[in-house]
């Protein structure tokens, strides 16, 4: 099954690469690459660096991994506490469970609520 691939992006080391396509057979090769994509200039991958696919969305955003989700939840909780915010809308998350992404949204929401209650507690 071919998965949607809107941004055609991969990360090699800490460098984000955009590509037009992947070769049809092994050894798999990224074709027509753009290095330093998305203002990631000055970061160059070294030979032998690990490569990974970045999961993306038609809104032209990347899905964060669980480590980055924890950091985002912590920073959001801090922002809520420091500014007095009481509500924020996450437009695309309402469809997440139906589209099979609920497993990513639920832990993020639970972490955020745990962080905000921990930080707000006297």
CNS distance restraints for C-alpha pairs under 8 A (distance, minus, plus):
assign (resid   5 and name CA) (resid  55 and name CA) 7.82 0.50 0.50
assign (resid   5 and name CA) (resid  56 and name CA) 6.85 0.50 0.50
assign (resid   5 and name CA) (resid  57 and name CA) 7.90 0.50 0.50
assign (resid   6 and name CA) (resid  56 and name CA) 6.57 0.50 0.50
assign (resid   6 and name CA) (resid  57 and name CA) 6.56 0.50 0.50
assign (resid   6 and name CA) (resid  58 and name CA) 6.04 0.50 0.50
assign (resid   6 and name CA) (resid  60 and name CA) 7.10 0.50 0.50
assign (resid   7 and name CA) (resid  18 and name CA) 7.29 0.50 0.50
assign (resid   7 and name CA) (resid  56 and name CA) 6.60 0.50 0.50
assign (resid   7 and name CA) (resid  57 and name CA) 7.97 0.50 0.50
assign (resid   7 and name CA) (resid  60 and name CA) 6.59 0.50 0.50
assign (resid   8 and name CA) (resid  18 and name CA) 5.49 0.50 0.50
assign (resid   8 and name CA) (resid  19 and name CA) 5.50 0.50 0.50
assign (resid   8 and name CA) (resid  20 and name CA) 6.56 0.50 0.50
assign (resid   8 and name CA) (resid  21 and name CA) 7.44 0.50 0.50
assign (resid   9 and name CA) (resid  16 and name CA) 6.72 0.50 0.50
assign (resid   9 and name CA) (resid  17 and name CA) 5.56 0.50 0.50
assign (resid   9 and name CA) (resid  18 and name CA) 4.41 0.50 0.50
assign (resid   9 and name CA) (resid  19 and name CA) 6.35 0.50 0.50
assign (resid   9 and name CA) (resid  53 and name CA) 6.61 0.50 0.50
assign (resid   9 and name CA) (resid  54 and name CA) 5.89 0.50 0.50
assign (resid  10 and name CA) (resid  16 and name CA) 5.81 0.50 0.50
assign (resid  10 and name CA) (resid  17 and name CA) 5.32 0.50 0.50
assign (resid  10 and name CA) (resid  18 and name CA) 6.49 0.50 0.50
assign (resid  10 and name CA) (resid  51 and name CA) 6.86 0.50 0.50
assign (resid  10 and name CA) (resid  52 and name CA) 5.61 0.50 0.50
assign (resid  10 and name CA) (resid  53 and name CA) 4.51 0.50 0.50
assign (resid  10 and name CA) (resid  54 and name CA) 5.29 0.50 0.50
assign (resid  11 and name CA) (resid  15 and name CA) 5.51 0.50 0.50
assign (resid  11 and name CA) (resid  16 and name CA) 4.49 0.50 0.50
assign (resid  11 and name CA) (resid  17 and name CA) 6.01 0.50 0.50
assign (resid  11 and name CA) (resid  51 and name CA) 5.62 0.50 0.50
assign (resid  11 and name CA) (resid  52 and name CA) 5.31 0.50 0.50
assign (resid  11 and name CA) (resid  53 and name CA) 6.41 0.50 0.50
assign (resid  11 and name CA) (resid  54 and name CA) 6.75 0.50 0.50
assign (resid  12 and name CA) (resid  16 and name CA) 6.45 0.50 0.50
assign (resid  12 and name CA) (resid  17 and name CA) 7.26 0.50 0.50
assign (resid  12 and name CA) (resid  45 and name CA) 5.86 0.50 0.50
assign (resid  12 and name CA) (resid  49 and name CA) 6.01 0.50 0.50
assign (resid  12 and name CA) (resid  50 and name CA) 5.68 0.50 0.50
assign (resid  12 and name CA) (resid  51 and name CA) 4.34 0.50 0.50
assign (resid  12 and name CA) (resid  52 and name CA) 6.54 0.50 0.50
assign (resid  13 and name CA) (resid  44 and name CA) 7.95 0.50 0.50
assign (resid  13 and name CA) (resid  45 and name CA) 5.20 0.50 0.50
assign (resid  13 and name CA) (resid  46 and name CA) 7.20 0.50 0.50
assign (resid  13 and name CA) (resid  49 and name CA) 5.18 0.50 0.50
assign (resid  13 and name CA) (resid  50 and name CA) 5.69 0.50 0.50
assign (resid  13 and name CA) (resid  51 and name CA) 6.58 0.50 0.50
assign (resid  14 and name CA) (resid  43 and name CA) 6.66 0.50 0.50
assign (resid  14 and name CA) (resid  44 and name CA) 7.34 0.50 0.50
assign (resid  14 and name CA) (resid  45 and name CA) 6.45 0.50 0.50
assign (resid  15 and name CA) (resid  35 and name CA) 7.51 0.50 0.50
assign (resid  15 and name CA) (resid  36 and name CA) 6.13 0.50 0.50
assign (resid  15 and name CA) (resid  37 and name CA) 7.98 0.50 0.50
assign (resid  15 and name CA) (resid  40 and name CA) 6.54 0.50 0.50
assign (resid  15 and name CA) (resid  43 and name CA) 5.43 0.50 0.50
assign (resid  15 and name CA) (resid  44 and name CA) 5.65 0.50 0.50
assign (resid  15 and name CA) (resid  45 and name CA) 5.68 0.50 0.50
assign (resid  16 and name CA) (resid  35 and name CA) 6.74 0.50 0.50
assign (resid  16 and name CA) (resid  36 and name CA) 5.64 0.50 0.50
assign (resid  16 and name CA) (resid  37 and name CA) 5.49 0.50 0.50
assign (resid  16 and name CA) (resid  38 and name CA) 7.33 0.50 0.50
assign (resid  16 and name CA) (resid  40 and name CA) 6.38 0.50 0.50
assign (resid  17 and name CA) (resid  33 and name CA) 6.49 0.50 0.50
assign (resid  17 and name CA) (resid  34 and name CA) 5.70 0.50 0.50
assign (resid  17 and name CA) (resid  35 and name CA) 4.85 0.50 0.50
assign (resid  17 and name CA) (resid  36 and name CA) 6.03 0.50 0.50
assign (resid  17 and name CA) (resid  37 and name CA) 5.56 0.50 0.50
assign (resid  18 and name CA) (resid  33 and name CA) 5.56 0.50 0.50
assign (resid  18 and name CA) (resid  34 and name CA) 5.07 0.50 0.50
assign (resid  18 and name CA) (resid  35 and name CA) 6.71 0.50 0.50
assign (resid  18 and name CA) (resid  37 and name CA) 6.12 0.50 0.50
assign (resid  19 and name CA) (resid  30 and name CA) 5.97 0.50 0.50
assign (resid  19 and name CA) (resid  31 and name CA) 5.73 0.50 0.50
assign (resid  19 and name CA) (resid  32 and name CA) 5.47 0.50 0.50
assign (resid  19 and name CA) (resid  33 and name CA) 4.36 0.50 0.50
assign (resid  19 and name CA) (resid  34 and name CA) 6.27 0.50 0.50
assign (resid  20 and name CA) (resid  30 and name CA) 7.52 0.50 0.50
assign (resid  20 and name CA) (resid  31 and name CA) 5.77 0.50 0.50
assign (resid  20 and name CA) (resid  32 and name CA) 5.55 0.50 0.50
assign (resid  20 and name CA) (resid  33 and name CA) 6.83 0.50 0.50
assign (resid  21 and name CA) (resid  30 and name CA) 6.10 0.50 0.50
assign (resid  21 and name CA) (resid  31 and name CA) 5.31 0.50 0.50
assign (resid  21 and name CA) (resid  32 and name CA) 7.38 0.50 0.50
assign (resid  22 and name CA) (resid  28 and name CA) 6.52 0.50 0.50
assign (resid  22 and name CA) (resid  29 and name CA) 5.57 0.50 0.50
assign (resid  22 and name CA) (resid  30 and name CA) 4.68 0.50 0.50
assign (resid  22 and name CA) (resid  31 and name CA) 5.78 0.50 0.50
assign (resid  23 and name CA) (resid  27 and name CA) 7.98 0.50 0.50
assign (resid  23 and name CA) (resid  28 and name CA) 5.51 0.50 0.50
assign (resid  23 and name CA) (resid  29 and name CA) 5.20 0.50 0.50
assign (resid  23 and name CA) (resid  30 and name CA) 6.50 0.50 0.50
assign (resid  23 and name CA) (resid  31 and name CA) 6.83 0.50 0.50
assign (resid  24 and name CA) (resid  28 and name CA) 7.29 0.50 0.50
assign (resid  35 and name CA) (resid  41 and name CA) 7.83 0.50 0.50
assign (resid  36 and name CA) (resid  40 and name CA) 4.57 0.50 0.50
assign (resid  36 and name CA) (resid  41 and name CA) 4.47 0.50 0.50
assign (resid  36 and name CA) (resid  42 and name CA) 7.02 0.50 0.50
assign (resid  36 and name CA) (resid  43 and name CA) 6.75 0.50 0.50
assign (resid  36 and name CA) (resid  44 and name CA) 7.52 0.50 0.50
assign (resid  37 and name CA) (resid  41 and name CA) 7.00 0.50 0.50
assign (resid  45 and name CA) (resid  49 and name CA) 6.36 0.50 0.50
assign (resid  54 and name CA) (resid  62 and name CA) 6.56 0.50 0.50
assign (resid  54 and name CA) (resid  63 and name CA) 7.48 0.50 0.50
assign (resid  55 and name CA) (resid  62 and name CA) 5.69 0.50 0.50
assign (resid  55 and name CA) (resid  63 and name CA) 5.55 0.50 0.50
assign (resid  56 and name CA) (resid  60 and name CA) 6.67 0.50 0.50
assign (resid  56 and name CA) (resid  61 and name CA) 5.63 0.50 0.50
assign (resid  56 and name CA) (resid  62 and name CA) 4.29 0.50 0.50
assign (resid  56 and name CA) (resid  63 and name CA) 5.73 0.50 0.50
assign (resid  57 and name CA) (resid  61 and name CA) 5.63 0.50 0.50
assign (resid  57 and name CA) (resid  62 and name CA) 6.44 0.50 0.50
assign (resid  57 and name CA) (resid  63 and name CA) 7.48 0.50 0.50
assign (resid  64 and name CA) (resid  68 and name CA) 5.65 0.50 0.50
assign (resid  64 and name CA) (resid  69 and name CA) 5.96 0.50 0.50
assign (resid  65 and name CA) (resid  69 and name CA) 6.18 0.50 0.50
assign (resid  66 and name CA) (resid  70 and name CA) 6.28 0.50 0.50
assign (resid  66 and name CA) (resid 104 and name CA) 7.98 0.50 0.50
assign (resid  67 and name CA) (resid  71 and name CA) 6.61 0.50 0.50
assign (resid  68 and name CA) (resid  72 and name CA) 6.12 0.50 0.50
assign (resid  69 and name CA) (resid  73 and name CA) 6.04 0.50 0.50
assign (resid  69 and name CA) (resid 108 and name CA) 6.14 0.50 0.50
assign (resid  70 and name CA) (resid  74 and name CA) 6.15 0.50 0.50
assign (resid  70 and name CA) (resid 108 and name CA) 6.97 0.50 0.50
assign (resid  70 and name CA) (resid 111 and name CA) 6.86 0.50 0.50
assign (resid  70 and name CA) (resid 112 and name CA) 7.98 0.50 0.50
assign (resid  71 and name CA) (resid  75 and name CA) 6.16 0.50 0.50
assign (resid  72 and name CA) (resid  76 and name CA) 6.00 0.50 0.50
assign (resid  73 and name CA) (resid  77 and name CA) 6.13 0.50 0.50
assign (resid  73 and name CA) (resid 108 and name CA) 6.57 0.50 0.50
assign (resid  73 and name CA) (resid 109 and name CA) 7.76 0.50 0.50
assign (resid  73 and name CA) (resid 111 and name CA) 6.32 0.50 0.50
assign (resid  73 and name CA) (resid 112 and name CA) 4.64 0.50 0.50
assign (resid  73 and name CA) (resid 115 and name CA) 7.32 0.50 0.50
assign (resid  74 and name CA) (resid  78 and name CA) 6.27 0.50 0.50
assign (resid  74 and name CA) (resid 111 and name CA) 7.84 0.50 0.50
assign (resid  74 and name CA) (resid 112 and name CA) 6.45 0.50 0.50
assign (resid  74 and name CA) (resid 115 and name CA) 6.02 0.50 0.50
assign (resid  74 and name CA) (resid 116 and name CA) 7.81 0.50 0.50
assign (resid  75 and name CA) (resid  79 and name CA) 6.19 0.50 0.50
assign (resid  76 and name CA) (resid  80 and name CA) 6.15 0.50 0.50
assign (resid  76 and name CA) (resid 112 and name CA) 7.35 0.50 0.50
assign (resid  77 and name CA) (resid  81 and name CA) 6.18 0.50 0.50
assign (resid  77 and name CA) (resid 112 and name CA) 6.18 0.50 0.50
assign (resid  77 and name CA) (resid 113 and name CA) 7.79 0.50 0.50
assign (resid  77 and name CA) (resid 115 and name CA) 6.00 0.50 0.50
assign (resid  77 and name CA) (resid 116 and name CA) 4.73 0.50 0.50
assign (resid  77 and name CA) (resid 119 and name CA) 7.53 0.50 0.50
assign (resid  78 and name CA) (resid  82 and name CA) 6.04 0.50 0.50
assign (resid  78 and name CA) (resid 116 and name CA) 7.19 0.50 0.50
assign (resid  78 and name CA) (resid 119 and name CA) 7.36 0.50 0.50
assign (resid  79 and name CA) (resid  83 and name CA) 5.92 0.50 0.50
assign (resid  79 and name CA) (resid  84 and name CA) 7.95 0.50 0.50
assign (resid  79 and name CA) (resid  85 and name CA) 7.56 0.50 0.50
assign (resid  80 and name CA) (resid  84 and name CA) 5.46 0.50 0.50
assign (resid  80 and name CA) (resid  85 and name CA) 4.69 0.50 0.50
assign (resid  80 and name CA) (resid  86 and name CA) 6.72 0.50 0.50
assign (resid  80 and name CA) (resid 116 and name CA) 7.63 0.50 0.50
assign (resid  81 and name CA) (resid  85 and name CA) 7.06 0.50 0.50
assign (resid  81 and name CA) (resid 116 and name CA) 7.21 0.50 0.50
assign (resid  81 and name CA) (resid 119 and name CA) 7.43 0.50 0.50
assign (resid  81 and name CA) (resid 120 and name CA) 6.56 0.50 0.50
assign (resid  90 and name CA) (resid  94 and name CA) 7.69 0.50 0.50
assign (resid  92 and name CA) (resid  96 and name CA) 7.10 0.50 0.50
assign (resid  93 and name CA) (resid 105 and name CA) 7.04 0.50 0.50
assign (resid  95 and name CA) (resid  99 and name CA) 6.20 0.50 0.50
assign (resid  96 and name CA) (resid 100 and name CA) 6.20 0.50 0.50
assign (resid  96 and name CA) (resid 101 and name CA) 4.59 0.50 0.50
assign (resid  96 and name CA) (resid 102 and name CA) 4.95 0.50 0.50
assign (resid  96 and name CA) (resid 105 and name CA) 6.97 0.50 0.50
assign (resid  97 and name CA) (resid 101 and name CA) 5.30 0.50 0.50
assign (resid  97 and name CA) (resid 102 and name CA) 3.81 0.50 0.50
assign (resid  97 and name CA) (resid 103 and name CA) 7.33 0.50 0.50
assign (resid  97 and name CA) (resid 105 and name CA) 7.99 0.50 0.50
assign (resid  98 and name CA) (resid 102 and name CA) 7.38 0.50 0.50
assign (resid 101 and name CA) (resid 105 and name CA) 6.62 0.50 0.50
assign (resid 102 and name CA) (resid 106 and name CA) 5.86 0.50 0.50
assign (resid 103 and name CA) (resid 107 and name CA) 6.96 0.50 0.50
assign (resid 104 and name CA) (resid 108 and name CA) 6.63 0.50 0.50
assign (resid 105 and name CA) (resid 109 and name CA) 6.15 0.50 0.50
assign (resid 106 and name CA) (resid 110 and name CA) 6.14 0.50 0.50
assign (resid 107 and name CA) (resid 111 and name CA) 5.99 0.50 0.50
assign (resid 108 and name CA) (resid 112 and name CA) 6.13 0.50 0.50
assign (resid 109 and name CA) (resid 113 and name CA) 6.23 0.50 0.50
assign (resid 110 and name CA) (resid 114 and name CA) 6.14 0.50 0.50
assign (resid 111 and name CA) (resid 115 and name CA) 6.04 0.50 0.50
assign (resid 112 and name CA) (resid 116 and name CA) 6.05 0.50 0.50
assign (resid 113 and name CA) (resid 117 and name CA) 6.13 0.50 0.50
assign (resid 114 and name CA) (resid 118 and name CA) 6.06 0.50 0.50
assign (resid 115 and name CA) (resid 119 and name CA) 5.94 0.50 0.50
assign (resid 116 and name CA) (resid 120 and name CA) 5.90 0.50 0.50
assign (resid 117 and name CA) (resid 121 and name CA) 5.98 0.50 0.50
